[in-house]
């Protein structure tokens, strides 16, 4: 219930991408897509599927973070009978998923085969040097494709979709960088897309092209960029908002940061 109301519901009703999708009448198609139901409006369903692909890590990571908050971190947590997830366990699960197809990325202009998912995870989360937005976007696009193709298999093997595992890692590091209070505000920045007008988008491929060609149009890439913010912004959403713009050129819904 928490994941749906404060996770999924928050994305639809508070982020600019979710609100613009709602203004264009896409919410019913997005709900049908989530439930695996048929939908008569094929154009709306295709757009809903495209949105799901491009905020996959943000959506699953945010819903998982909300679940963990309600279960373990709230003033009155409800998860006393459930074991709290260990961040290190995700790397253990990655090791069990080595049978998945290798992911090919080109972080330095040369195709690299990442034979173990744990190596990719360590590269993304433990690499201290700067990664350009374009390189980061290419990695994220690869991860989105990998999750799209192998979420069901990962669910079968380790009882967690691959997208939720990677999303959990992103949000664990994001909370470590910006603090628990600022994490929901970081989601608002990650899903901030005030320029898109879905009523004028002719096809899902047009939307995908718009999102994929520029890192700052890709919600999951924006999330990955925010994860690398200096930890000095911790616990202060307004400071984080300012730093996100000054350092990363990532804007957000200003009405929430006044």
ABEGO torsion letter per residue (X at the ends): XAAAAABAAAAAAABAAAAAAAAAGAAAAAAAAAAGBBBABAAAAAAAAAAAAAAAAAAAAAAAAAAAAAAAABABBAAAABBBBBAAAAAAAAAAAAABBBBBBBAAGBBBBBABAAAAAAAAAABABBBBAAAAAAAAAAAAAAAAAAAAAAAAAAGBBAAAAAAAAAAAAAAAAAEAAAAAAAAAAAABBAABBAAABABAAAAAAAAAABAAABAAAAAAAAAABBAAABGBAAAAAAAAAAAAGBBBBAAAAX
